[in-house]
Amino acid sequence: MNAIPTLTPLAMPCNSSFEAKDWEILSTHWYPVARIQDVSNAPQRVTLLDVNMALYK
C-alpha cells in the first residue's frame, strides 16, 4: 500500500497512546478508515491515531 503524505501535520493529542516519534511519522500519511459503502451522509465518529474525527459523504 502506498501512503499519500499530508500537507499539514496535526498536533499530537495529549492523551495519545503512541510514542511521539511514531505518531509524528504516522500522522504525515493518509489511511483508510472505512469502505465507501459503509459511509453515509450522516456523520459517523471514527478514531485514527487517537484523534476523533467525523466521517461523512
N, C-alpha and C positions, 0 to 999 in steps of 0.2 A: 504494500500500500504506500502510495506517495502522499505525504502530508503537504498541505499548502500553507506556507508561512503567513502569519497575520501581519498587518501593517502597524497596529498599535498594541503594545503589550498591556495587559491588565495588571492591576495591583494584586499581589498575593493576599488572599484573605487571612485575617489574623488567626482564625481557627483551623487553618489548613493542616491536613494530616500528611502532607508531603514535605520532604526536605526542601529548603529554599532553592537550592540549585536545581533540583529535579523539577520543581514547579516552574521555575523560570524557563527551563528548556522546553518542557511540555506545553506551556501556555503560549508559545510562539507558533503553534500549528493548529490547524482545523481538525476536528474529529467528528465522525458521525455520532449523533445521539438518538436518532430514531429513523425508521424507514418512512418514506414519503406516504405510504398507505396508512401509517399509524398517526399521522399528523392531521389535525383538524383546524377549523377556523377559530375554535375556542382555545385560548391559551392553556398550555399544559406546563406544569413545573418539571424541569429537568435539572440535574446537578452534574456539572463537569468540572473536574479538578477542584472540588469543594466550593464551587461558585454556583449559586442558584440562578436559574435563567427561566424565562418564559419562551416556550416554543409554540409557534403557530404558523399557519399559511398566510 
